[in-house]
């Protein structure tokens, strides 16, 4: 059975833990998080809008 109540009732798999441990880190508030930056760039491409609002 799949429990969809909340992400807080699930445990990460081994592959998720590995991905987390290898993730590049940075402060998204200062534009230094490469994952957030890539997500914003992709969203801008999909929507045809600018990457940032502020």
C-alpha positions in Angstrom: 0.0 0.0 0.0 1.2 3.5 -0.8 0.7 6.0 2.0 0.1 9.5 0.5 -0.8 11.3 3.8 2.4 13.2 4.1 6.1 13.1 3.2 6.8 13.0 6.9 5.6 9.5 7.3 7.9 8.1 4.6 11.6 7.1 4.8 14.1 7.9 2.1 15.4 5.0 0.1 19.1 4.3 -0.2 19.3 6.0 -3.6 17.6 9.1 -2.3 20.1 9.3 0.6 22.9 9.0 -1.9 21.5 11.7 -4.0 21.1 14.0 -1.0 24.7 13.4 0.1 26.0 14.3 -3.4 23.8 17.3 -3.9 25.6 20.7 -4.4 24.6 23.1 -1.7 24.2 26.9 -1.7 22.0 29.6 -0.3 18.9 30.1 -2.5 18.2 33.5 -1.1 21.5 34.8 -2.5 21.2 32.9 -5.7 23.9 30.4 -4.8 21.9 27.1 -4.8 22.6 25.4 -8.1 19.6 23.2 -7.9 17.2 26.1 -7.3 18.9 28.1 -10.0 18.5 25.2 -12.5 14.8 24.8 -11.5 14.2 28.5 -12.0 15.9 28.5 -15.4 13.9 25.5 -16.5 10.6 27.1 -15.4 11.5 30.2 -17.3 12.2 28.2 -20.4 8.9 26.3 -20.1 6.8 29.4 -19.5 8.7 31.8 -21.7 9.2 34.2 -18.8 12.1 35.8 -17.0 13.9 33.6 -14.5 13.4 35.9 -11.6 10.7 38.3 -10.4 12.8 40.4 -8.1 
